[in-house]
Amino acid sequence: MKKTGIMTDSHSGILSEEAQRLGIKVLPMPFYIGEKVYREGVDLSRDEFYDM
């Protein structure tokens, strides 16, 4: 039997707790602020992002 996985990127808006509960893997997407690159949910939380 083949195994199937579900993956989305972090820009989808799914919360990490919900993704874990549903078995969904979330790929952290990069974004730029000025010259610096961040990975959503890894280098910068949503709250930190909105505080910038």
N, C-alpha and C positions, 0 to 999 in steps of 0.2 A: 504494500500500500504506500502510495506517495504521501509525503508530508507537505502541507501547505502552510506558509506563514503570511502574516499580514504585517506590512510595514507602511509607515507614513513619515512625512517630515514634520519637524517641530512647528512649522508655520500653519499646520492644520488646526491648531488650537486645542487639541486633545490634552487633557491634564495627565501628568505622568502617573498619578495614582489610578486614573481610569484606564490608561493604556496597560499598565501592569495587570490590573484586574481582568482585562479582556484578552491578555496575551498578545498585545500589539507592540511591535518594536518601533521606536521613534528615533529617526535619524536627525541629530541636531544640525540645523541649517546655519550656515555662516551669514553674517551681515556686517556691514561697515558702519562705523560711526567715526566720521573724519577719516583718518588714515589707519585706524585700528580695526582689526577683524575680531569679531566675537562669534561664538557658537551659542545659539539660543539654548538656555537651560543648562549649559555647561560652564561657560565663562561669565555669564550674566543672567540673573533671574529676571522674570517679568517685572517684578517690583523695582529692581535696580534699573532696568531699561526705562521704565516710565519716570523714574526719579531723575534721569539725565537731562 
